[in-house]
Amino acid sequence: MSLCNFCQARVVEGMLFCEECGTPLLPHLSGSPRPATARLLILPHQRPLELRGPGTWILGRKRGTDSDAMCLDLSPFGAYEQGVSRKHACLEITPQGRAYLTDLGSRNGTWIDDRRLTPHRPYPLPQKAILRLGRLEIEWYHPPS
Amino acid sequence: MSDNAFVDYYALLEVAPDASREEIEKAFRRLARQYHPDVNPDPEAQAKFRLLVQAKNTLTDPRRRTLYDKTWRSHRGVPPSRPFPQTKPSPRPEPAPPAETPSAPDAVANKETLPLRQTDWLVEALYSRPGVAMDASPQRLYLLQRVRPPIPKHHDRIHHPLFVCLVVDRSSSMRGENIQRLRRVLGKLLPLLDPKDAVTVIAFSDTPELLVPPRIGGASEALSAIMQMQPRAATEFLPALQRAYQIIQERPRGTLPWLLFFTDGVTYDPDKTLEWLASQSHLPVVLDAFGLGTQWDEAMLEKMTALTGGMMAYLQDEREAVQVLLQRMSQLRRAYLLAAQMEWTPREGVELRALLRMSPSVTLYPADQTRFALGPLAPGDAWLLLWEWEISLPPTKPAKNWPLGKVTFRYTTSQGEEAQHQWELFRPALPLDQLQAHLPPREVVDAVQRLTWFRLQEKARRAAQKGDLKKARQSLHALAHHLSVAGERKLLEVVQRELNELHSHRSLSPEGEKALSHGTRRLMLPVLHRGEG
């Protein structure tokens, strides 16, 4: 039994869409006209999360946030212990396939390849980068569509 | 009718949207004999004749027809063509059920069997995967199936006079906008009935009253009765339905019974009503139910129509409602089979989780049943069914034909003959890794995606009703995301409005709930040229 990458709900073999959040479960099922799949690899766990743009995601901890829409919950990866805020950063993939990361005024800061982000300012993401949310390291990979 | 309003020429000419030029000209000649100013001096007939000429001229000119089809699609939201694109590699036909080749699923890949003759069964099947996974439990399997029973040879001669039985809620809540809207819609529909059609009106509150007894050509009488109807008292469905079925039993021979049920409320005894309707489901009565306003019970109307093969619709947008009704009227006149039922006998460990009829109209059947009423069918139409199974007792060794279950179709032709056809659904049993590498067909993905969206809004509404705002918000946000990716802006606006509503009122708006359901339902209708423009 596996889990939905997006909402961590249980997924049954052969299912095409997550029944909790409607996310396509196979990478090639994207409903987007220009599929652009980005991959986040949570480093200590080596667990890949796939994102299909365009879209906007809040990186943080789901529990306790007042609106957890489109929240990529990092708590299963020890987010709390690693100093990730509930609403830590915002990741956006535009319809043109460009990606941006914005720190949402997190307590412990956000880094792209060792460069600390000024809060509330979107930074363009390169094709490959190491992101750091507090002390949680994430490998970012976004192939050109 | 305003001059620049969209007119459905296909419905007007009573032909299928993929009708050939010959069929269109033939239909025109038939109708012209009825409405030509030389034979019919009625000014309304003259107006109709002008429209018929316009329709014929448009549809018989290939260039104008292409242009018109675009408009038609945008109004109807459905393709004037088959749901499976013809240019794509042909979908694998199911072991079609001809008597002489009893289920030989390997012979199927054989493309020469297509196109089938009209006298054959047409069964096309697209599965989400090429087989059932060995030892994987539980697992899901989806099937998108197009089924069309044999069309009789002289189908173009079929033209049933209708027995239109209007069952109209006149409880006190109908007062105001609801009854006005109903009057406007019927005011457009009734004048388009044939002089040979019979009409009767039953008004109901807690008791039914026969307002207009059945009369051939009684459309104007029916309309004036509805215009004068005064709302009062409460709502009870069962006595009204019983009265309607009783009247329908005594209809003139050769007329096709079409029961149109309009309500804005809930009944006291839903279970008894459903039980009674189930006991009548063998009768060839077409029961379509329409909800007005925001207080009617969608689940109840869906169950009522699912029991009888009819359709349920939200009567909100008047233009859309008139279009739907005209389309339905044309379909019923040409129906070559009635009261079709499908029975599903699963293998042990194969559980049906959903059966969705996507065409000719959308119905999500209660999955705990084994018998499904599919309703009438006209030439040119086919049932498009989406099956969702969960398999908990999968095969343990490889097999060429692992049976999933049996399908039995029973129906009455419009000539009154009864027919039955049965076949078995098979899939090969294969190792899981081999199946995981397989890409599901686009059409199946699309259909399942739309069902998933419908379920998301259901989930949101259920959560909101229980006061679980967080869950409701989650489901709506997820739906908003998928709709925005798919470019479904109109429905996206509804979802966003309801998200605000949740925020400010801690509940969904009654209009919003109906709009969410109606909007996601509409998206379940198959669209051929999705994504163009």
Chai-1 contact restraints between the chains, C-beta under 6 A:
chainA,res_idxA,chainB,res_idxB,connection_type,confidence,min_distance_angstrom,max_distance_angstrom,comment,restraint_id
A,V12,B,P138,contact,1.0,0.0,6.0,A-B,restraint_1
A,V12,B,R140,contact,1.0,0.0,6.0,A-B,restraint_2
A,E13,B,A136,contact,1.0,0.0,6.0,A-B,restraint_3
A,E13,B,Q139,contact,1.0,0.0,6.0,A-B,restraint_4
A,G14,B,Q139,contact,1.0,0.0,6.0,A-B,restraint_5
A,G14,B,R140,contact,1.0,0.0,6.0,A-B,restraint_6
A,G14,B,L141,contact,1.0,0.0,6.0,A-B,restraint_7
A,M15,B,R140,contact,1.0,0.0,6.0,A-B,restraint_8
A,L16,B,V448,contact,1.0,0.0,6.0,A-B,restraint_9
A,F17,B,T452,contact,1.0,0.0,6.0,A-B,restraint_10
A,C21,B,A478,contact,1.0,0.0,6.0,A-B,restraint_11
A,G22,B,T452,contact,1.0,0.0,6.0,A-B,restraint_12
A,G22,B,L456,contact,1.0,0.0,6.0,A-B,restraint_13
A,G22,B,A478,contact,1.0,0.0,6.0,A-B,restraint_14
A,G22,B,H482,contact,1.0,0.0,6.0,A-B,restraint_15
A,H28,B,L439,contact,1.0,0.0,6.0,A-B,restraint_16
A,L29,B,V445,contact,1.0,0.0,6.0,A-B,restraint_17
A,G31,B,V485,contact,1.0,0.0,6.0,A-B,restraint_18
A,G31,B,A486,contact,1.0,0.0,6.0,A-B,restraint_19
A,S32,B,V485,contact,1.0,0.0,6.0,A-B,restraint_20
A,A69,B,H477,contact,1.0,0.0,6.0,A-B,restraint_21
A,M70,B,H477,contact,1.0,0.0,6.0,A-B,restraint_22
